């Protein structure tokens, strides 16, 4: 898929720093319970740490007990790109930012009602815009 924001690998490395580059551009995963937003309950909108696109609202965040920030749905349905991921000997659905193609985490079908979905995201892939109006 062609993304609205494209940069060279070197530009991403320089802009994001080593940890965020590993997660966002190399589909890495931060260790469970290590991320800044695991237990955050502040109001606001969660944006892509690479391009600033609004991805999730704090109203849709819940404590999944998994060690990563989890959401029941995206702020805007077409803000995300879902891709089949067959790495690590399993089949999962990877979640990427549609605007820049950055890896955010994975989505699972074991979340709470009403969606039944758990968007399990890396804190390093997100920036919380606190007290935002949730609309982007």
Buried (B, 14 or more C-beta within 10 A) or exposed (E): EEBEBEBEEEEBBEEBEEEBBBBBBEBBBBEEEEBEBBEBEEBBBBBBBBBBBBBBBBBBBEEBEBBBBBBBBBBBEEBBBEBEBEEEEEEBBBBBBBBBBBBBBBBBEEBEEEBEBBBBBBBBBBBBBEEBEBEB
